[in-house]
């Protein structure tokens, strides 16, 4: 049934599923199936270039699934975050940056992944859109570097 909803031709159904039930579905399927079924369907939502709301909803909700699945999904999500930073819609970019921040809070990404994404996010500090600048400043303003510095110097 969930696969049917995720493959529905109506983007409104897909978006409602993301907004209202993706966490519950992940728990229902279990970690392995959530990774196979939910993540694979969610990734296809980014291919819909005509529906910025669906892509935005993806970035607003992907952290819930990644937090449940854990480490296996973090390498899958890096190219998706990079894709979000290149989106044509500014609200999608802001949601992507916010997702990056939320992925660092529960420490779902390792240092090398953060180092990989940080240079791609920092230029958005100069973006003309205020929401993007605020999202980037709020997310990178010391949060990324301090966490990385603390963990780097702790183990060096």
Number of C-alpha atoms within 10 A of each C-alpha: 6 14 10 9 16 23 16 12 10 10 17 13 15 21 23 15 18 24 15 11 13 22 21 13 18 22 14 11 15 13 19 12 15 22 21 12 17 22 20 13 17 23 15 13 21 21 11 12 12 9 14 18 15 25 27 23 21 25 25 20 20 21 23 19 23 23 17 16 20 16 14 12 19 18 12 15 18 17 12 15 21 18 13 24 21 14 19 11 16 19 17 24 27 26 24 30 28 19 22 26 21 18 19 18 13 10 14 17 19 13 17 9 14 19 13 12 17 14 10 13 20 16 11 20 18 12 14 9 13 13 15 23 19 16 20 24 18 15 20 19 14 12 14 18 14 12 15 17 12 10 12 11 8 8 6 5
